[in-house]
Amino acid sequence: MPADIADPLLHVLRIRGRATPESLAAALDSTPERVGAALLILESTGLAENTGKPRLGWKITPDGTASAEKRMTQISPSAQATVADRYETFRTLNDELKQLCANWQSRAETQGPADFVAPLSVVDKEVQQLLAEITPGAPHFAEYSARFTRALDQFASGSDSHLTGVLVDSYHNIWFECHECFYITLGRSRHAEEAP
């Protein structure tokens, strides 16, 4: 049923602001048709709306933002503490991933995904462990694990775009969204944290 993907769909919309059914389907490993049906459910409850512009797709409403953020922030104190603790590990991994992406973008012409799969797999193993520890108490993090796995598998299979590409559910795009999820869950902001 489309209703069973409504919560994760609203979560992605909260992180992105707006998205097309096709990009949402890629993020949730679903079909545009199933996502479209779930979007209509969200629209009927005032949580999302169609922009009327196919290239922009759908956007979250103020009520949708409040609903998604409630799911992200109203977790138990122990779960909040676990997220805060594991976030420090995530920040260290963030530096490693940024360096890996920089190395990939400045790679030699003779280099391809096969040359970068091993270091990406090391980062992935650590972030998967971190997510496994967070998700029981903060289930809104659940989709990131599978998304990272799909992106890594695509990259390992030779898809250049699945590490840093912007038009696919690339590892870097998913990482950026997961980072934003940490910010919202912990009541922090990217601007404040990245300020000099």
C-alpha positions as CSV (number, residue, x, y, z in Angstrom):
1,M,0.0,0.0,0.0
2,P,1.2,3.5,-0.8
3,A,0.4,4.5,2.8
4,D,3.3,2.5,4.2
5,I,5.8,4.7,2.5
6,A,4.1,8.0,3.4
7,D,6.2,8.6,6.5
8,P,9.6,8.0,4.8
9,L,8.4,9.9,1.8
10,L,7.5,12.9,3.9
11,H,10.9,12.6,5.6
12,V,12.7,12.9,2.3
13,L,10.5,15.8,1.3
14,R,11.3,17.6,4.6
15,I,15.0,17.2,4.0
16,R,14.9,18.2,0.3
17,G,12.0,20.7,0.4
18,R,10.8,19.6,-3.0
19,A,11.4,16.6,-5.2
20,T,10.0,14.8,-8.3
21,P,8.2,11.4,-7.9
22,E,11.0,9.8,-9.9
23,S,13.7,11.0,-7.5
24,L,11.6,10.1,-4.5
25,A,11.1,6.6,-6.0
26,A,14.9,6.2,-6.4
27,A,15.5,7.3,-2.8
28,L,12.8,4.8,-1.5
29,D,13.6,2.0,-3.9
30,S,10.0,2.2,-5.1
31,T,8.2,3.1,-8.3
32,P,7.0,6.5,-9.4
33,E,3.5,5.2,-9.6
34,R,3.5,4.0,-6.0
35,V,5.2,7.2,-4.8
36,G,2.6,9.2,-6.8
37,A,-0.2,7.4,-4.9
38,A,1.5,8.1,-1.6
39,L,1.9,11.8,-2.5
40,L,-1.8,12.0,-3.1
41,I,-2.4,10.7,0.4
42,L,0.0,13.3,1.8
43,E,-1.8,16.0,-0.3
44,S,-5.2,14.9,1.0
45,T,-4.0,15.5,4.6
46,G,-2.4,18.8,3.8
47,L,1.2,17.6,4.2
48,A,2.5,18.0,0.7
49,E,1.4,19.7,-2.5
50,N,2.2,19.5,-6.2
51,T,4.1,22.6,-7.4
52,G,2.4,22.2,-10.9
53,K,5.9,22.2,-12.4
54,P,7.1,18.8,-13.5
55,R,10.8,19.7,-13.1
56,L,10.2,20.8,-9.4
57,G,7.7,18.1,-8.6
58,W,6.2,18.1,-5.1
59,K,6.9,20.2,-2.1
60,I,6.3,19.9,1.6
61,T,3.8,22.2,3.3
62,P,4.2,24.0,6.6
63,D,2.0,21.3,8.2
64,G,4.1,18.6,6.5
65,T,7.3,20.2,7.9
66,A,5.8,20.2,11.4
67,S,4.7,16.6,11.1
68,A,8.0,15.4,9.8
69,E,10.0,17.3,12.4
70,K,7.8,16.0,15.2
71,R,8.7,12.4,14.1
72,M,12.4,13.4,14.1
73,T,12.6,15.2,17.3
74,Q,10.1,13.6,19.6
75,I,12.2,10.6,20.5
76,S,13.1,9.4,24.0
77,P,15.9,11.2,26.0
78,S,18.1,8.0,25.7
79,A,17.6,7.9,21.9
80,Q,18.4,11.6,21.7
81,A,21.6,10.9,23.7
82,T,22.6,8.0,21.4
83,V,22.0,10.2,18.3
84,A,24.1,13.0,19.8
85,D,26.9,10.6,20.7
86,R,27.0,8.8,17.3
87,Y,26.9,12.2,15.6
88,E,30.4,12.9,16.8
89,T,31.5,9.7,14.9
90,F,29.5,10.8,11.9
91,R,31.4,14.2,11.9
92,T,34.7,12.4,11.7
93,L,33.5,10.2,8.9
94,N,32.2,13.3,7.2
95,D,35.7,14.6,6.9
96,E,36.8,11.2,5.5
97,L,34.0,11.2,2.9
98,K,34.7,14.7,1.8
99,Q,38.3,13.9,1.2
100,L,37.4,10.8,-0.7
101,C,35.0,12.7,-2.9
102,A,37.6,15.4,-3.5
103,N,40.1,12.6,-4.5
104,W,37.5,11.1,-6.8
105,Q,36.8,14.4,-8.5
106,S,40.5,15.0,-9.1
107,R,41.3,11.5,-10.1
108,A,43.6,10.5,-13.0
109,E,42.0,9.7,-16.3
110,T,43.0,6.1,-15.9
111,Q,41.2,5.8,-12.5
112,G,37.6,4.6,-12.1
113,P,35.2,3.4,-9.4
114,A,37.3,0.2,-8.8
115,D,40.1,2.4,-7.5
116,F,37.8,4.0,-4.9
117,V,35.5,1.2,-3.8
118,A,37.8,0.0,-1.0
119,P,38.1,3.4,0.9
120,L,34.4,4.0,0.3
121,S,33.6,0.6,1.8
122,V,35.5,1.4,4.9
123,V,33.5,4.6,5.4
124,D,30.3,2.7,4.6
125,K,31.0,-0.1,7.2
126,E,31.3,2.5,9.9
127,V,28.3,4.6,9.0
128,Q,26.2,1.4,8.7
129,Q,27.2,0.4,12.2
130,L,26.4,3.9,13.5
131,L,23.0,3.8,11.8
132,A,22.3,0.4,13.3
133,E,22.8,1.8,16.7
134,I,20.7,4.9,16.1
135,T,17.7,3.5,14.3
136,P,16.0,1.5,17.1
137,G,15.4,4.7,19.0
138,A,15.2,7.0,16.0
139,P,13.5,5.1,13.2
140,H,13.5,8.1,10.9
141,F,17.1,7.2,10.2
142,A,16.1,3.8,8.9
143,E,16.1,4.4,5.1
144,Y,19.6,5.8,5.0
145,S,21.2,2.4,5.5
146,A,19.6,0.8,2.4
147,R,20.2,3.9,0.4
148,F,23.9,3.9,1.2
149,T,24.1,0.2,0.3
150,R,22.3,0.8,-3.1
151,A,24.6,3.7,-4.0
152,L,27.7,1.8,-3.0
153,D,26.6,-1.2,-5.0
154,Q,25.9,0.9,-8.1
155,F,29.3,2.6,-7.7
156,A,31.1,-0.7,-7.3
157,S,29.3,-1.9,-10.4
158,G,31.0,0.9,-12.4
159,S,28.4,3.7,-12.2
160,D,30.6,6.8,-12.0
161,S,27.7,9.0,-10.9
162,H,26.8,7.1,-7.8
163,L,29.6,8.6,-5.7
164,T,29.2,12.3,-6.3
165,G,26.6,12.7,-9.0
166,V,23.8,15.2,-8.4
167,L,21.1,13.8,-10.6
168,V,21.0,10.3,-9.0
169,D,20.7,9.0,-5.4
170,S,24.5,9.2,-5.1
171,Y,26.4,8.4,-1.9
172,H,27.3,12.0,-1.5
173,N,23.7,13.2,-1.9
174,I,22.5,10.6,0.6
175,W,25.2,11.6,3.0
176,F,24.2,15.3,2.8
177,E,20.6,14.3,3.5
178,C,21.6,12.1,6.4
179,H,23.7,15.0,7.8
180,E,20.7,17.3,7.6
181,C,18.7,14.6,9.5
182,F,21.2,14.8,12.3
183,Y,20.9,18.6,12.4
184,I,17.1,18.5,12.7
185,T,17.0,15.7,15.2
186,L,19.5,17.4,17.4
187,G,18.1,20.9,17.0
188,R,21.3,22.2,15.4
189,S,21.9,24.0,12.1
190,R,24.3,23.6,9.2
191,H,24.9,27.3,9.1
192,A,25.9,27.5,12.8
193,E,28.2,24.4,12.7
194,E,30.0,25.4,9.5
195,A,30.4,29.1,10.4
196,P,34.1,30.0,10.8
